[in-house]
């Protein structure tokens, strides 16, 4: 048998994120709804069953922290608003902007 060399150099975070194919980009941050850690799937709080998609609150938090909102012109990390009144979620165009930024 031949011995193959083992590479032990750490993978850069930017490259590691790109190689996580098939996962929603919102999994890169923790879920405020169920308490799932970053890069872990969301779970149901009562049964602990893993969900195939992240909770809507996690996706909203991801869009808020990733993209500028083209509709209300706010920077990443700032809540969207309608004429000065803060929204509970984010505008649909901000989701699109976050997905384009991630791609």
C-alpha atoms as one frame of an Amber mdcrd trajectory, in Angstrom:
protein
   0.000   0.000   0.000   1.151   3.499  -0.715   0.928   6.305   1.752  -0.816
   9.427   0.530   0.323  12.759   1.887  -2.088  14.367   4.328  -2.593  18.083
   4.033  -3.150  19.763   7.356  -3.166  23.417   6.337  -6.328  25.191   7.502
  -8.792  26.165   4.818  -9.477  29.931   4.530 -12.970  30.930   5.679 -13.844
  32.495   2.306 -13.070  29.256   0.476 -14.772  27.153   3.138 -18.027  29.123
   2.691 -17.945  28.648  -1.078 -17.506  24.882  -0.745 -20.635  24.468   1.379
 -22.712  23.737  -1.712 -26.384  22.997  -1.251 -26.760  24.866   2.015 -28.646
  28.101   2.395 -26.245  30.991   2.971 -28.255  32.016   6.051 -26.740  29.012
   7.854 -23.505  31.010   8.127 -24.957  32.794  11.155 -26.681  31.519  14.309
 -30.470  31.185  14.430 -32.188  33.498  16.908 -35.374  31.423  16.753 -34.166
  27.932  17.697 -30.651  28.687  18.949 -28.837  26.648  16.285 -25.164  27.547
  16.003 -23.612  28.937  12.817 -23.266  26.326  10.033 -25.683  23.985  11.850
 -29.229  23.236  10.606 -32.243  24.738  12.335 -34.170  22.397  14.630 -37.671
  22.199  16.026 -37.543  23.358  19.621 -39.823  20.653  21.063 -38.746  17.543
  19.167 -35.218  18.507  18.126 -35.865  17.376  14.553 -33.530  18.980  12.013
 -35.150  21.139   9.345 -34.052  21.093   5.699 -34.389  24.891   5.406 -33.521
  27.618   7.923 -36.208  29.414   9.926 -37.587  32.599   8.331 -36.162  34.650
  11.230 -32.670  33.330  10.441 -33.048  34.228   6.771 -34.280  37.702   7.715
 -31.326  38.239  10.069 -28.947  37.065   7.339 -30.422  39.442   4.751 -30.329
  42.312   7.258 -26.660  41.734   8.082 -25.504  41.006   4.515 -27.105  43.451
   2.091 -28.052  47.081   1.707 -31.765  47.595   1.096 -32.381  49.125  -2.346
 -35.906  50.156  -1.360 -35.340  52.137   1.837 -31.585  52.769   1.331 -30.270
  51.429   4.642 -26.870  49.862   5.220 -26.240  46.272   6.329 -27.125  45.737
   9.977 -29.838  48.406  10.041 -33.528  47.467  10.104 -35.678  48.292   7.067
 -38.341  50.952   7.504 -41.473  52.290   5.827 -41.420  56.112   5.947 -39.484
  56.062   9.215 -41.510  53.274  10.861 -39.307  50.187  11.474 -40.452  46.943
   9.835 -40.591  43.595  11.597 -38.917  41.936   8.593 -37.041  43.204   5.572
 -38.149  44.257   2.095 -38.309  41.547  -0.582 -35.744  43.425  -2.645 -33.276
  43.121   0.247 -33.557  39.318   0.087 -32.759  39.498  -3.634 -29.819  41.804
  -2.985 -28.446  39.455  -0.297 -28.704  36.447  -2.635 -26.938  38.356  -5.434
 -24.213  39.482  -3.026 -23.712  35.890  -1.880 -23.582  34.411  -5.402
